[in-house]
Amino acid sequence: MADNYLENKFEELRDRAKRPAPRKANTLDTLLARNRSYRGYDKKVVVGMSTLEKIVAVNTKIPSARNQQVLRFKLVTRDSGADNVLANIKMGGALPELHLPFEGTEPEAYIIVCSTEPESKLVDIDLGIAAQSMLLKAVDLGLNGLMIGAFNKSAITEAFALKYEPLLILAIGKGAETIRLTEIREGESHRYYRENDVHYVPKVALADLLL
Ligand SMILES: Cc1cc2nc3c(=O)[nH]c(=O)nc-3n(C[C@H](O)[C@H](O)[C@H](O)COP(=O)(O)O)c2cc1C
């Protein structure tokens, strides 16, 4: 009995040591810090429909003006038209000379966010809440993303036979860029820039945000 107990205990400890350490729980601060806008992705990490569905599922838990829930989502993967999205989006408008994304780092999964109602202030507020919630979920899953407002609406509507107006596209993938935040004061340039392959994003200091 005693022998068995020790043997079992030993096996239990040995098995536990073999298991990978549990992933540290994400805090809101770490999610926000990692939730940067990536314009280059690691194509070895393929994002499939079920991952996109997990990301869109946050929409069953978020606020909505008048609880109207007008947003609908078209999921696009490598096998279901990602090239068609890529041809109709613009990335890194502040760095036109770079022609982002670089070849071989293009995103291959997208969520096209549509609205059943015409765009309005309340629809746009819902859109912002939904987009940020979905990107935070992507980061929670170990992925990254980008909100894309600069896209060819009519081409995307036609290519995916959308019955509702597309308002925003999210690219989803495993980010393959180094991105850092830098603190700026009010009045300094907000323009993001790159130096030595690092993408810098200026953010206004808290002291200057407070009224
Ligand atoms: C509503 C919205 C639309 C955006 N559209 C684009 C876009 O079309 N192309 C792009 O490269 N980035 C786009 N961005 C990303 C912003 O450029 C990015 O959020 C900003 O540079 C700050 O970087 P950060 O997200 O890493 O903090 C968009 C962001 C938002 C919130």
The ligand as a Gaussian input file, in Angstrom:
#p B3LYP/6-31G(d) Opt

LIG

0 1
 C      -10.969000      52.442000     -37.522000
 C       -9.545000      52.123000     -37.908000
 C       -9.232000      51.952000     -39.239000
 C       -7.922000      51.641000     -39.609000
 N       -7.631000      51.424000     -40.931000
 C       -6.378000      51.089000     -41.286000
 C       -6.079000      50.803000     -42.660000
 O       -6.925000      50.889000     -43.531000
 N       -4.810000      50.410000     -42.966000
 C       -3.826000      50.323000     -42.006000
 O       -2.693000      49.956000     -42.338000
 N       -4.080000      50.578000     -40.700000
 C       -5.331000      50.949000     -40.324000
 N       -5.616000      51.186000     -38.993000
 C       -4.568000      50.992000     -37.989000
 C       -4.026000      52.308000     -37.414000
 O       -3.140000      52.882000     -38.338000
 C       -3.317000      51.978000     -36.082000
 O       -4.303000      51.662000     -35.110000
 C       -2.473000      53.160000     -35.583000
 O       -1.387000      53.370000     -36.446000
 C       -1.952000      52.918000     -34.175000
 O       -1.207000      51.718000     -34.093000
 P       -1.581000      50.636000     -33.011000
 O       -2.929000      50.046000     -33.428000
 O       -0.510000      49.611000     -33.044000
 O       -1.708000      51.347000     -31.699000
 C       -6.914000      51.511000     -38.619000
 C       -7.254000      51.681000     -37.273000
 C       -8.541000      51.987000     -36.919000
 C       -8.883000      52.135000     -35.450000

